[in-house]
Amino acid sequence: MAKADLYVKQFPSEKVSIIARFISFISGSVAFVLAVLAIVDEDILLQLEITPGRSVLFYIGVFSAVFATARSFVPGSIVPLIILFLLLLFLG
């Protein structure tokens, strides 16, 4: 039974994938808005403090890191399709 559990655990959970997509959408959106604001007015980048002692640059870094971490939990759906297509070409 232990080997079967290990096999099933290697596939990502659908609930975790949905939550990770939501978190990556929200954090990516916030980071994008902050980056666009910084591009429009470069003084915002270092001088505007959202919280005391934390500039916009800090929050762009934090939300980008959250985005990258959340995206790592989202499985890539195109890779199995490519492998299946190559297998069909090999067999056919």
N, C-alpha and C positions, 0 to 999 in steps of 0.2 A: 504494500500500500504506500510506502514511503516514496518509491520511485515514481509512482503515478502522481503523487502530490507535487513532487519536484517538477515533473513535466508540465503540469497545469499551471504552476506558479510562474513559469517563464513567459507566459502570455499576459499582456497587460489587461487590467480590469477595465470594463467599459465605464463604470462609475468614476474611476480615477481619471480616465481619459477625458470625460466630459468636464469634470471639475478643473483639470489642468488646462483644457481649452478655454474655459471661462476666465481663469486667472491670467492666462497668457493674453487674452483679448483685453482685459481691463488694464493690466500693467503695461502692455504695449501701447494702448491708447493714451494712457497718461504720459508715458515717456515720449510718445510722438508729439503730443500737444506741447509739452515742455520744450522739446527740441525745436519745434516750429516757432514758439515764442522767443527762444534764444536766438534763432536765426533772424527773426524780424527785428529784434532789438538786442544787440549784443550786451548791453549793460545789464539786462535781466539775468544773464548767465551767472555772474558772480556777485552782483550787488543786491538782488532781490533775495531776501531770506524768507522762505515759506514758514519755517519754524526757527526759533532763535539759534543762531550758529550754524544753520544748514542752508546752503544756497541751492539754487535750481540745478546746478551741476551735480551736486550730491544726489538729489532725487532722480535725476536722469540716470545716474549710475545704479542706484538702488532698484528702480523699476526695470531697467534693462537686465539686471541680474535676476530679478524675479521672473521676467519674461523668458530668459534663457533656461532657467531651471524648470519652469512649468512646461516649456516646449519639449524638454527632454522626456517628459512623461507621456507625451502624445505619440502614439505609434505611427510610423510612416506607412501609409496604405498603398503607396505606389510600388514599393519594393517587391512585395509578393506577386503583384501583377506582372512585373517585368520578369521575375524568375519563372512564373508559370508560362509566360509567353516564350521564353527561351527554351523551356522544357518541351513545349509543344513543337517548336521548330526542330529540336533535336530528335524527337520521337517521330515527327511527321515527315 
